[in-house]
Every structure is written in structure tokens, then in C-alpha cells.
């Protein structure tokens, strides 16, 4: 078999083994700066930081992502999986010129994640990542053709999952969970419930809720709850004659000082200053109300 000693400039693979503390993989720097990556997370969770926005992925999951500046992966303690990266040249060879190539080319250019893998899909993917890992780990054996073949198989597998009816059901399920979370927040945001309480009510883990909110809205669950609380506070400061202390109590704050600190941290100004600016309708400092809550699906 012909081996390519330069293959390690075009591909990388590693097993993510459980550890007692989190660790950071920096994949947005040379020589991996332009690599396309496939991440199979068999258990645990990771946080992916990208220039296009962060994402939290909870296993079992498969994710594909194109190059991004200063990209990092923070692997949570106890997580297990595989990371496989390849240069644009390897990716091009993997896609080739076949019936599915045009669709694969478009698919591989975007960020894709499936965080509800069935056991059968997981069992199908593990040998592909382990094969790529073994190919690159064995001195004198690594073949560019074999590596591109593994990348093609991974791409095809993930693409087919994305197009399957089950994937549509998973997306609908995530949307349903987000809609139910929104309804629960609307009822309970004044009670300052913990995110674990919301997750328990929805019948999911806090990691799952965080992953859905982060992937869909690029906001954590607690940020969305706080957005709703700030929006309500703004409306009451603008439209109500009640003093700040009364408003703080009505929003579930036991101490008006805590409310003022919270509001200033979120808006950059105290409740009293916000109310004064809203009354004056100062043209050079327009009041911005939160729209994030209304952007929920």
C-alpha cells in the first residue's frame, strides 16, 4: 500500500477519554485552522466556541463543523468520544463527483449537530472514527485514500440521519420542548425558579435544555429567563406609577437592592435612571426593550 508521510498535515484524529476535570482543545489555530471537523460524543458534553457563536452539545451526539477562527472545544469532565479533522483537500476528495456530491458539498459547508442519536446509529459510527484513528496512529500505514474514505462514510452517515424522518421528529421534539419552556417561563419567571426545576417539569436533563436553547437561540436557559424578567421590569418602570421598591417585590425580589443590582447589570443603568429616561424619551439615548423572548419559536 502506498503511504503518505504528509498525511498528518491534512488530517488529525484523537479519542476523547474521560478525565476528572474539563480540558480545552484548540482547533482554530494552524495547522488545523482550515480543517473541517467531525465530533462523535458518546457520553458527556462539550462546549464549542466559534466565531459564529457558541454551542453546547450533549452526548450521545454527532456534530460536523467547518473551519472557524480561534475555535475551541471545552470537554467536560467524564466525557467520552472521538474527534476527526481533515483539510479542505481531503474533504474534496471525500465528496468527489458522485450522485450525492452536490448535496454533500452544501451540507459539509455548514454547522450540523444531532444530539439524539439512537443506539444503532451510535454503533454504526464508532467503527468509522476508530478506523480513522487507527489509520493515523500507525506509523508507516497512513493512507490518504483511506482517510478520505472514512471522511466520506462519516459525511454520508450524518447526512442520511439529517434527512431521515426520525431527524425531523427530533427537531420537532426540540421545538416542542422550547415552546413548553417558554410557556413555563411565562407562568413562573417571577418565582425565580432554578433551571433544574424547569428541566424536571419538562422531563429532561438540565444539559439537554441548555443544549436546545443554546443551539436554537444562542442563549442559555437562565439568560432567557432573565431576558423575560428584564422585559417585564422595563414595562413596569415605563408604564406604572409604582415606586421601584414595589416593582421589585412584585417581580419576586426580596430585597430592592438586589433588584437594582440585577437590572443595572442587565441594562447598564439603574431602574430609577431607566424610568427617568423613558419619561423624557431622550432622543440621543433611545430605550431598548428586550426582544429575545418574542423571538422564541
N, C-alpha and C positions, 0 to 999 in steps of 0.2 A: 504493500500500500504506500502511495506517495504521501509523505508527511509535510506539513508546512510549519517550519520553525517560527514564522512570524505570526502565526495564528493568534497568539496571546495579545497582539496589538489590535486585534479585531474582535476578540470575544473574551468574556470572563464568566465564571460560574462559581458559586460557592453555596455551601449548605449553611443554613441559619440554625445553629444549635441552641438549645435552651441555656440561658445564663441566669445568674442570680441578680443581675442588675441590667438596666437598659444599656444599649450601645448605639452608636451613630455610624452609619455607613455613608460616606461622602462620595456620591457617584456623579456629581455635576462638575467634576474637575478633570483636566487632562490625565490620562489618555482616554478616560471614559466619558468625557464631556459630550460626545456626539453619539453615544451608544443608545440604542433602544433596549429597554429592559422588560423582562417578564419576571414577575414575582409570584411564586406559589406559597401561600401561607397556610400550612396545615393546621396550626393552632396558635393562639395568642393574638396579638395585634401589633400593628406598626403605624407610625405617623409619617406620612410622606410630605416633605416640604418642597414646593416647586414655585417657580416664578409666576405660574398661572394661578396659584392658590394651593392651600394645604388640603390634605385628605387623610382621614383615618380609616384604616382597613382592618377588619376583624375577621379572623380565620374561622372556618376554612374558606379561603378566598383565592382568586386568581386575578392578577392585575397586569395590564400592559400599559407602558407609558413611554412616549417619545422623549428625546433629549430636552433638558431644561437647565437653565443656568443655575449654578450653586445648588443643585438638587441634593437633598439628603434624605436618608431613611433612618428613623429612630425606631429601633426594635425593642419592644417592651420585654421585660424580664420574663423568662419562661416560654418565649415564643419559638416556634419551630417552622422551618420552611426551606425554600430554595430561591436563589436569585441568579438569573441568567441574562447576560447582556451581550449585544452584538452591534458591530459598526453598521452604518448605512449600507456599506458594500455587501456585508454578509446578509443583511435584511433583503437587499435587492436580489441576491442570488436565491434566497429562500422563497421569495414571492414568485420570481421567474415570469414566464409568459404562458399562462395556462387559463383555463376557463374561469377560475376563481380569482385570478391575479388582480384584476382591476378593483374588485371589492376588497380584497386583502390589502391592497395598497392604500386605499382610503381608510380602512379600519385601523391599520397599523400607525397611521399618522395622528391618531387621537388617543386620548386617555380612556381606558376601559377598565372596569372592575366588576367582578361578580363575587359578592361576598355571601352567597348562599349556596355553595357547592354541595351537590349531592355526593354521598359516599362513592357511588360508581364513577362519577366524574373525577373525583379526587384520586381514586385508584388508577384511573386512566392516565392522569397527568404526572403522577410521581415518577414512573419509569422514564418519562421523557426528560425531566430535569436531572434525574440521577444519571441518565445516559450522557447528557451534555457535560455534567460534572466529571464523570469518569473519563470522557474523551479528552478533556482539557487537563486533567490531573495526571495523566500517564505520560511520562517523558518518551519522546520519540514516536508517539502514536497519533497525536492530534492531527485530524484531517479537516481541512476547510470544508470539504464536501459533506462530511458527516455532521459538522457543526451547523451548516446551513440547512441540512435535512432535519435536524432536531428543531431548529427555529421554525421551519415550515410546518412541522407537525404540531408544535405548540400554537402557532398562529391559527392554523386550521381548526384545532380543537376549541380554542377560545371563541373564534368567530362563529362556529356552529352552535356553541352554547348560547351566544348572544342572540342568535337568530331563532332559537328554538321556542316553542310555545311556553315551555317552563320558565324561560328567562322573562317573557312578557308577564307571566304570573308573579314572578319575583319582583319586577319593577312595580306592578300594580300593588303588591303587598307593601312595598316600601312607601308608596304614595298613600296607601290607606293608613299605615302607621303614622305618617307625618300629619295627615288630616286629623286623626284621632288625638294626636299630641296637641295640635293646635286647639281643638275643642276643649281638651282638658286644661290647657293653659288659660284659656279664656275664662273658664269657670273658677280656676284656683290660683291665679297669679298673685292675688292679694294675700294669700295664706303663706307665701314664701316656702312652698314645699320643696323638698330635695329632689334632685333629678332621679335618684334611685326610687323615690315614691312614684314619680311619673312612669318610669320604666316598668315597675312592678304592676301598676294599673294597666299598662298596655300588654303585659305578659311577655316582655322581652328583657334582655340584659341592658345595663346602662351603656356598655360598649356598643351594642347593636344600635341603640337610639342615637348615640353620639355619631356613629358611622353614617347613619341615614341623614341626619341633619347636616353633617359636615360635607358629605358628598353632594347633597342636593342643593343646599343653600350656602355652603362655605361658612357656616356658623355653628357653634356648639349649642347644645340644648339650653345651657344656662344663659348664654348670650341671647337666645331667642326669648326666654322668659324675661330677662332684664329689658330687652327691647320693648316688650309689651308693657312692662311696669313703667318705663320711662315715658312711653307714649301716653299712658293714662295720666301720669303726673303732669305732663305738659298740658294736656287738655284741661285738667282741673285748675292749673295755675292760670291758664288763659281765660277760662270761662266761668270760674267760680269765685265768689267773693269771700270764701272761707280762708282763714289765715293758714300759713304754712304748717303750723303745728297740727291743726285739724286735718289738713290734707295728708300729712304724714301718717297720722293714726288711721285714717280711712284706707290707706294703702298697705296697712299691715306692719308699719314700722312702730316699734315700741318706744323708740327714742327719736324725736325730731332731729337731733344732731346726726344720727345715723342716716336718716333720710337725706339731709342736706349734703352729707359727705358722698352718699351714693349718687345723688343727682348731679353734683358737680363733677364727679369722676366720669360720669357718662356723657355729660353735655359740655363740660368746660366752664360752667357758670353756676352760681348758687340759685336755689329756687326763687329767692327774692329778686335777684337781678334778672332772671329769665322773665318773671312776671312783669317787671318794670319795662323791659324791652318789648314784650308782647303788647303792653298797653300803648306804649309810644309808637309801636310799629316803625322802628327806626329803619330808614331806607338803606343805610350803609351797613347794617348788621341784621339781615333777614333771619327770621326764626325758622329753623329746620325741624320739622316733626319727623319722627321715625316712620319709614315706610316698609321696613323689613317685615313686620308682622303681616302686612297686607300682601306681601309677595309670596307668602306660603301658598303651596298648591291646595 
